Amino acid sequence: MERFVALLLLVSALPLAARADDYGPRRDIAAIRHDLPIIERQAEMYPGVVRSVAIDSVIVDEGDALAQWHDTGTDERAIARLNYKYGRWWLLQSTSFGDRGYLLAHCPPDSAPTPQFLINGGVNPTLAALAGENMPIVQEATALVSQYANDDPHYKICSEVFHIDREYSPEVLPFQTVGRRLIEGDQYHVMVQLAKNDADQEASIIGPQSRAPTEAESWANPPGGNAYFFFSGTVHATKPVHVQAGTTIDVWFPFVLDPSLRYSLTIAAPNAMSLGPVEGTLTNNTLHFVLPAFTAPPGAELMGEIDSD
């Protein structure tokens, strides 16, 4: 019996494909095939746009992975890059390459997903080579590039990078913002809609930033850590800003949140204000918070944190 159990454990760890177009440990492939449709369900740059994601291929090399997926509604195809951290697979980037008809009609475009293109963007050579051997869209692009190169000996692949750094943050978040504003950092997406307030037109939150927790701060370090997300910014105003109830903060996560947990948001400024904890609602891997009324003192350094129970 012990030999049988040992054999099962050995087989489960072998870097063999669970499906024809997969490569890597079965448990990692299964985890990504489960997690990525949840992470990608809501188009992170377009809140409210929900996709039906089907996974075509998963390539795993230790803690790094590439996954080819398509939207069953539009047949748009993409390659996702993931990294294993704190016991979960995190989405670093998802790059669309259109549907198959687009690829055939326009390739090799500057962004043809060949192994060299992936390497140019920071994918490790081993993982890129495995994608070339196993991932359909990479094999297809490589064949088309080769065909073009044979037809035109002067043809060269454009060296534009595979965009993996999506970090962006506005320099200021005006209190009189009309509509929602996007803040990014560490692959998170944060949409902020400030409620009505008495700030003047020049008043704002300057230097808004967001980040992932360190391992010590995170759920991976119980019982001391249970943080999932941090953000901060400094109030730039000549007088206290009184914000009515109804400010909304939506945080899309690049890894799957456990729906059985409760998540809460606190915002504080040392010796100035404290807000929360405010419990959030989870939809499509996005936490939604509605804040009570609060007063933001001039110069206050606001620090927000999302924790679980």
N, C-alpha and C positions, 0 to 999 in steps of 0.2 A: 504493500500500500504506500509506504513512504517513497519507494522508487517511482511509483506511478505519479504521486503528487509532485515530486521533483521534476519529472519529465514534463508535466503540464506547465510548471513554472518556467522551465527552460524554453519550451516551445512558444509560450506567450511573449517572451522577451526577444525572440529572434527577429532580425530586421528584414522580414519578408512581407510582401504585400498582402493586405487583407482583401484587396481587389486588384484587378489587373493593372490599374494605373496608380496604385499606391506603393509607397516604399517606406519602411521604417517599422518600429515596434508597434504591434497591434493595439496595445492599450493607448498609445499616443494618437494613432490614427483614429481610433474609435472616439477618443475625447474630442479631437478637432472636428470630426464629422458631426458630433453632437453639439459642440459649442459654437462653431462658426455661423451656422444658420441663425442662431439666437442673437449673436453679436451683430450680424449684418442685416437682421430683419428690418430694422429702422435705418434708412439712409442717413448717416450721421450728419452730413452737411445739409440735409433737407428734412428737418423735423416734420413728422406727419406723413412722410412718404414711406410706406411699408412694402417690403419686398418679400417674395417667396424664393428662398435661396436653396439651391440644390448643389451638393458637392460632387465634383467630377473626379478630382484627384488630390491626394495628400502625400507630400514628400517630407519626411522627418529625418533630420540629422542632429542627433543629440538634442540640445535645447532649442534648435531653430527649425522652422518649418515653412513650407510653401503649400498653398492650397489653391487649386483652380475651382471656381464656382460659377454658376450662372443663375440669372433670375428667370424662373420658369414663366413669368408673365411677359417679359420682353426679349428673352433669350440673350440678353447682354452677358458677356463673359468677362471674368476678372481673375486676377491672381492676388491672393492675400499672403502677406508675410506675417508670421507669428513668432513669438518668443515665449519660452516657458519660464515663469517667474512666480515665486511664492506659491507654488503648487497649482498654478493655473496657466492656461494658454492666453497670451495677450495679443491682440491684433495691433501690429505696428503700422501697416499700410495695406490698402486694397486699391489696386489700379485696374481700371476698366480698359478693355481692348475691343469693345464693340461686339457685335454678333459675328458669326462665322462668315456671313456674306461680306461684311465690312472688311474683315481681315483679308479675305481673298481678293477683294476689289482694290484695296488700297495698300496692301503690304508689298514690300516691307516699308512701313512708315518709320518715322524717326523713333517710334516707341515699340518696334517689333520685339516681342518678349523672347529673345534668344538667350541662351546661357550667358553669352558675353554681356548682353544688356543688363541682365540681373547682377552679374559681377560688378559692372561699372557702377551700379547703384548700391553696392555694399553687401550683397548676398555672398556668403562664403562660397568659394569655388567648388567645394565638394557638394554642397546643396544645389548649386546651379547646375553642376554636371548631372546629378541625379534627376533634376527636373528635365534636363535634355533627354535623358534616357526613358523617363516614365510619364511625364506630363504632356497630354495631348496638345495643348495650345502652344507649348514651347517647341515640341517636335514639329508642329505645323509651321510655325514661324521660321524655324531653322531651315526647313525644306524650301520655303519660299525665298528666304534670303539667299540660299545657295543657288536657286534657280536664277534669281536676278543677277547674282555675281557671275554666273556662267554666261548669261546673255550680254552683260555689260562688264567687261574686265575693269572698268574704272569706277564701278559702283563701290561705295563704302558705307558701312553701317554708321548711322549717326550715333554719337557718343553721349546723348542726353541721358541723365541719370534716372534710375528707377526711384521715384520720389518716396522716401521713407520718413522724411522729417516733415510732419504736418503741423508742427508747433507754430501757433500764431496767437498773438494777444494784442488787442487794441491798446494804444498808449493811454487812452482815457475812456471812461464809461460815464458820459454825462448824465446827471440826474434827470435832465429833461429829454432823455432819449425817446424818440418816437419809434415804437416797434421793439423787437427783441434784438439783442446784440450777442454775437458769438465770441466766446473766449476759449482758447485751446491751450493745451499743455500736457506733455507726457501722454499723448494720444487720446486724452479725454476731450469731450466737447461739452461746453457749458453755454446754455442759452439763458440770458437774463432779461427780464422785463420789469423795469422799476415801476412801482405804483405812483399815483399822483403825489406830488410833494411841493413844498414851498421854496425850493432852491431857486437861485437866480440862474440865468443862462450860462454863466461861466462855471458854476459849481459842478464838480465831477469826482469820480473815484479814479485816481491816477495809478498807473502801473499795475492794473489787474493781472494776476498770475495764478496759475493752478499747477498742481503737481501730484504725482503718485506718492503714497507713503513709502518710507523706507521699510525694509523687512522688519526692523525692530518695532516700528510703529504699527505694522499691519496685523491682519488676522493670523498671519503665519507665526506670530510670536505671542500666543496666549500664556497667561491671562493678561499680561501687560499691554499687549497691542490689539486693537480692534478697529483701526482707522482704514478707510477706503479711499479718501480723497481730501486734498487741502486746497484752499485758495485764499488769496489775500489782495489787499488794495488799500490805498490811503485816501482819506476824505480831503478833497481840496475845496474849501469853501470859506467864506468870511464870517459865517454865522451857522449855528446848528441847523441841520436839514431835517425837517419833520416829514417822514414818509408814511403815507397812509397804508392801511392793511391791503394786501393783495399783490405785493411783489412776488413774482414767480421765478424760480430757479430750476432749470431742467439740466440734469447731468447724465450724458450718455457715457457708458463705461466700455472700455476696450477688452474687457474680460467678462465672463458670465457671472452675474450676481445670483446668490442663492435666494430663491423666492420664498423660502420658509423663514427667512430672517426679517426683522424689522430694521429699517434704516432711519437714522435721524441726523438732522443738520443743526449745528450750533454756530453762531457768529458772535465774536467778542472782540472788544478793543480794550487793552489793559487800562484800567482805571477810568474807563469812559462809557462803555455800554456792554450789555450782554443780551443775547437773543437766543431763544430756544432752550432745550432741544425741540425742533419741529420735525414731526414724523413725515416721511415721504411715501409716495405711492409708486409702485414699480410697474412699468409698462414697456414692453419691447426693450428690455435691458436699460431703460432710462428711468432715473429717479426724478420725480416731480415734487417740488416743495412750494407751498404757499405761505408767505411770511406774514406775521402780525405787523401792526404798526410799530415803527421804531424811529429813534432820533439818532442821527449821525453827527457827532461833534466835529468841528473843524480840526484837521490834523490827525484825527483818530486813525490808527492802523488796524483796519478790519481784518480779522483772521477767521476763516470758516473751515469747518471740519465735518466730514460725514463719517459716522460710526455705525456699527451694527449692534444688536442686543446680544 
